[in-house]
């Protein structure tokens, strides 16, 4: 075999390792950003879920606002009650964001091969990445929503997974997935499209 062939083989192998390293880097950076955002916004997420799952008997005919729910949580569950369900939130958001960015980078490398994405390509990349992350993290998303509602007494994430699977089957672990993807995937695609288009318009420093 010629020396040129070996050099080409060596170059291709190094490129594969380099691309894998960048995918892992994108995944880890996504995990870190997911951790920080989860810690900051978990209380708001919990309050949103509590408001959405209020029953008429919980408040009679009165309209209950976010402040009232906030005070009730702090009074009955303590200040740390605002971070109730933090375990499934971290389990969901940390790898979820990592999977999203890792998938996004892989799709960019495979389909774009270095050239800037068009508006349609940006939308497709965002939708594809969000779909992959959404499907992978659906069981944890279901558990998180049930934790936040305060109406389920699961002892742990594993106990919740086992209970849902036994009582509802595998469909229970993916309940609401279609609605979630119909909401999140287009948003992610449009968000990415505007990001790339704005990035192309804004002049770069020389």
C-alpha positions in Angstrom: 0.0 0.0 0.0 1.3 3.5 -0.8 2.3 6.0 1.7 -0.3 8.4 0.5 -3.1 5.8 1.2 -1.8 5.4 4.8 -1.7 9.2 5.2 -5.3 9.5 4.0 -6.4 6.7 6.4 -4.6 8.4 9.3 -6.2 11.8 8.4 -9.7 10.3 8.2 -9.3 8.5 11.5 -8.1 11.7 13.2 -11.0 13.6 11.8 -13.5 11.0 13.2 -11.9 11.3 16.6 -11.9 15.1 16.4 -15.6 15.1 15.4 -16.5 12.7 18.2 -14.6 15.0 20.7 -16.6 18.0 19.5 -19.9 16.1 19.8 -19.0 15.1 23.4 -18.0 18.7 24.1 -21.3 20.0 22.8 -23.1 17.4 25.0 -21.2 18.4 28.1 -21.7 22.1 27.6 -25.4 21.5 27.1 -25.5 19.5 30.4 -23.8 22.4 32.3 -26.2 25.0 30.9 -29.1 22.7 31.6 -28.0 22.4 35.3 -27.8 26.1 35.7 -31.1 26.9 34.1 -32.9 24.2 36.0 -31.6 25.5 39.4 -32.7 29.0 38.5 -36.1 28.3 37.1 -37.4 25.2 38.9 -39.5 27.3 41.3 -41.3 29.0 38.4 -41.8 25.7 36.7 -43.3 24.2 39.9 -45.7 27.2 40.3 -46.8 26.9 36.7 -47.6 23.2 37.1 -49.5 23.8 40.4 -51.6 26.5 38.8 -52.3 24.3 35.8 -53.4 21.4 37.9 -55.6 23.3 40.4 -59.0 21.7 41.0 -62.1 23.9 41.5 -62.5 22.4 45.0 -59.0 23.7 45.9 -60.1 27.4 45.8 -63.9 27.5 45.4 -64.9 30.3 43.1 -61.9 32.5 43.9 -59.3 33.1 41.2 -55.9 32.0 42.5 -52.8 33.7 41.3 -49.1 32.8 41.3 -48.4 34.8 44.5 -51.1 32.9 46.4 -49.7 29.5 45.2 -46.2 30.7 46.1 -47.2 31.6 49.6 -49.1 28.3 50.1 -46.1 26.3 48.9 -43.7 28.1 51.2 -46.1 27.9 54.2 -47.0 24.3 53.8 -43.7 22.8 52.4 -41.1 25.3 53.4 -38.9 27.5 51.1 -37.2 24.4 49.7 -40.6 23.2 48.6 -40.1 25.5 45.7 -37.4 23.1 44.5 -39.6 20.0 45.0 -39.1 17.6 42.1 -35.6 18.9 41.6 -34.2 15.4 41.2 -36.3 14.5 38.1 -35.8 18.1 36.8 -32.0 17.7 36.9 -32.3 14.1 35.4 -34.5 15.6 32.6 -32.9 18.9 31.8 -29.2 18.1 32.2 -29.0 15.2 29.7 -31.9 16.6 27.8 -30.1 19.8 26.9 -26.9 17.8 26.3 -28.7 15.4 23.9 -30.2 18.4 22.1 -26.9 20.2 21.5 -25.0 16.9 20.8 -27.6 15.9 18.2 -27.6 19.4 16.8 -23.9 19.5 16.3 -23.9 16.0 14.7 -26.7 16.9 12.3 -24.8 20.1 11.3 -21.6 18.2 10.6 -23.4 15.5 8.6 -25.8 17.6 6.5 -24.1 21.0 6.3 -20.5 19.9 6.1 -19.3 23.3 7.1 -21.5 25.7 5.2 -23.9 28.1 7.0 -27.5 26.7 7.2 -30.3 28.3 5.2 -33.5 29.3 7.0 -35.2 26.0 6.1 -32.1 24.0 7.1 -32.0 25.8 10.5 -35.7 24.9 11.1 -35.1 21.3 10.2 -32.0 21.0 12.4 -33.9 22.5 15.4 -36.9 20.3 14.9 -34.8 17.2 14.5 -32.7 17.8 17.5 -35.7 18.6 19.7 -37.5 15.5 18.6 -34.6 13.3 19.5 -34.2 14.9 22.9 -37.9 14.9 23.5 -38.4 11.2 22.8 -35.3 10.2 24.9 -36.4 12.3 27.9 -40.2 11.7 27.7 -40.4 9.2 30.7 -38.5 11.7 33.0 -40.7 14.6 31.7 -43.8 12.7 32.7 -42.4 12.0 36.2 -41.3 15.6 36.6 -44.8 16.9 35.8 -46.3 14.5 38.4 -43.8 15.5 41.0 -44.5 19.2 40.5 -48.2 18.7 40.7 -47.9 17.5 44.3 -50.5 14.9 43.8 -48.3 11.8 43.6 -46.3 10.3 46.4 -43.5 8.6 44.5 -40.5 7.8 46.8 -37.9 8.0 44.0 -37.5 8.3 40.3 -37.1 4.6 40.0 -40.3 4.0 42.1 -42.2 6.4 39.8 -41.0 4.7 36.7 -42.0 1.3 38.1 -45.4 2.5 39.3 -46.2 4.2 36.0 -45.1 1.2 33.9 -47.1 -1.3 36.1 -50.3 0.7 36.1 -50.2 2.3 32.7 -47.7 0.4 30.6 -45.1 1.9 28.4 -47.7 4.3 26.9 -47.8 5.9 30.3 -44.1 6.8 30.2 -44.7 8.6 26.9 -48.0 10.2 27.7 -48.3 13.7 26.3 -45.3 13.2 24.0 -47.1 14.2 20.8 -48.4 17.4 22.4 -45.0 18.2 23.8 -43.2 17.7 20.5 -45.9 19.7 18.6 -45.1 22.6 21.0 -41.4 22.3 21.5 -40.1 21.1 18.1 -41.5 24.0 16.0 -40.4 26.5 18.6 -36.9 25.1 18.6 -36.8 25.1 14.8 -38.0 28.7 14.6 -35.7 29.8 17.4 -32.7 28.3 15.6 -33.7 29.8 12.3 -33.9 33.3 13.7 -30.6 32.8 15.6 -28.7 31.8 12.4 -30.4 34.5 10.3 -29.6 37.2 12.8 -26.1 35.9 13.1 -25.6 36.2 9.4 -27.0 39.8 9.3 -25.1 41.2 12.2 -21.6 42.3 11.0 -18.6 40.6 12.5 -15.6 42.5 13.9 -12.6 42.4 11.7 
